[in-house]
Amino acid sequence: MSKLPTDEPVPAKKVDLDKRAIEILRENSWGDYTLPTKGLYPYQWNWDSMFVALGFSEIDLDRAWTEVESLFQGQWKNGMAAHIVFRRDSPSYFPGPKVWGGTHEVATSGCSQPPVAATIVRDLYEKDPILGKERLGELFPRLMRWHRWFHTKRVISGGAAIAVTHPWESGRDNSPDWDDALDEVDPTGVTPYQRKDLGHVDADMRPTNAQYDRYIKLVEYGRECGWDHAQITREGPFAVADPGITFILMRADRDLRKLAKFLNKESAVHEIDTWLYRAEHAANYLWNDEIDAYAARNLRNGQHSDGVSSVAFLSYYGGITKPKRDARLQKTLDRILDSAPYSLPSFDPQHPKFDSRRYWRGPTWAIVNYLVARGLEEYGFAEKAKRIRLDTRKVIQDNGFYEYFDPITGAGSGGNHFTWTAAIWLAWASPMTDA
């Protein structure tokens, strides 16, 4: 986005926030990669790094490319880009590399995360095609392999919506979207463990112990089957079609197709077209008439989630639009926007499972706000996109660079000095990014 003229006065508080956001990116950088925040998250996380790259692209485009490249050092031979790359074994985090028991030569977790990378890479390339051409050429085959992994290892035969086989893979760990399916995971016999997250953040902001038991049980299942991702999706204890990853991948596929065009990779264009051919079918599978929104769907029994998560509104970002359905979805969005002073809550405030402070059960996240608003603006819902952007701006101005925020009070929650919040500020929320 274009900058304000440098001779136009900007309030000191806003200048200070821009400066502080840059400091956070620098402070949390460890060589070629960036931590989400020190202590709570001492490794490299997949989609965190991509938003970090977006933030760095405002101040140091070369460093932005390096952030993306460093993530793919942990790419598996089967194409998966892991959700955590373990550069060292930190005592401040559980579960570490020994618990995961991954099969890749670089220690990683055994699942993936929302694939925003191709979209961010396109953004970086279009900022400076001359600088980016060689680096895009190096990254493109890695992106193709990762997308191919999703389209082959994370779909049930005959389906199109992308499955998550661990709540952590969705990036929305304890969302109510997973509750029913997670309840079916038997935690009996889980290896005793000690959580480390509660030493950094209040327990009422984090997943419960009962949820954690099941998270670890799913890790143990994956490890025991040698991280055979096709088997895990097909037969494992947990498989839920996720509107978040599904819509993010749809968008990323379209951006990857554009990158293939830049590089004259026509065979890749044709392969990507086969993936996009099923996009509308995937959206139809996720639509829930009872709540007038897209919703997660348990692939073991076909049951939809009965609540509205913020990722329901990523359909526009993913390029899905159906006029009659959109009219209903917009009414749902209006209702949720009206129910929270600091939009966009990660879960419907009118649902009984809403919790304004507990991770993905209600709090507002700047990264999802950015993705949702980007899609809304592209499809002509400019006022709602602006509302979400200004709410994001205000909550950061009032409370600082927290991991997430209470959508009712605006209070910061989770980790502080959080890198992706600082990155989204620099790339999108700051007044300095106004056109």
Buried (B, 14 or more C-beta within 10 A) or exposed (E): EEEBEEEEEEEEEBBEBBEBBBEBBBBBBBEBBBBBBBBBBBBBBBBBBBBBBBBBBBBBBEBBBBBBBBBBBBBBEBBBBBBBBBBEEBEBBBBBBEBBBBBBEBBBBBBBBBBBBBBBBBBBBEEEEEBBEEBBEEBBBBBBBBBBBBBEBBBBEEBBBBBBBBBBBBBBBBBBBBBBBBEEBEBEEBEEEEBBBEEBBEEEBBBEEEBBBBBBBBBBBBBEBEBBBEBBBBEBBBBBBBBBBBBBBBBBBBBBBBBBEBBEBEEBBEBBEEBBEBBBEBBBBBBBEEBBBBBBBBBBEEBBBBBBBBBBBBBBBBBBBBEEBBEBBBEBBEBBBEBBBBBBBBBBBEBEBBBBBBBBBBBBBBBBBBBBBBBBBBBEBEEBBEBBBBBBBBBBBEBBBBBBBBBBBBBBBBBBBBBBBBBBBBBBBBBBBEE
